[in-house]
Amino acid sequence: QVQLVESGGGLVKPGGSLRLSCVASGFPFSNYWLSWVRQAPGKGLEWVSDIKSGGGSTYYADSVKGRFTISRDNANNTLYLQMNSLEPDDTAVYYCNARAVFGFKMNDYWGQGTQVTVSS
């Protein structure tokens, strides 16, 4: 069974740092494009960052570029998001997403999320 489990969220003051982790199982992790997606209170889902299967290509939303770093450890089926210089607007539930397309078939998996709260 596919599992994605996020961890590392919590309370942090503005300017602080957190590192989120997502541990995956039940699918060929190394072949999947991975993303972090967040949902702020009262808002819809917002894409934060992507990393391709080989780890060499990364993408960031303008709102987090220069502050967040996405990485992956394929040997341990783990996705990371290093978050620095956190701002109150970063407050959200952060979700791990894994997806791959095989011809006309798409697999799209989600974790349960981890809460990040940035407040003084």
Number of C-alpha atoms within 10 A of each C-alpha: 5 11 15 22 18 23 18 15 18 14 14 18 14 17 14 14 16 18 16 22 21 23 18 24 14 10 15 12 23 18 15 20 19 27 25 24 19 24 19 17 10 6 9 9 13 15 15 22 22 22 22 20 19 14 16 9 11 16 14 19 13 9 11 17 12 12 13 20 19 22 20 22 14 17 8 12 17 19 26 22 22 15 20 17 15 22 19 15 13 20 20 23 18 27 26 27 22 24 17 18 12 7 6 5 8 10 11 13 16 19 18 14 22 21 19 22 21 19 16 10
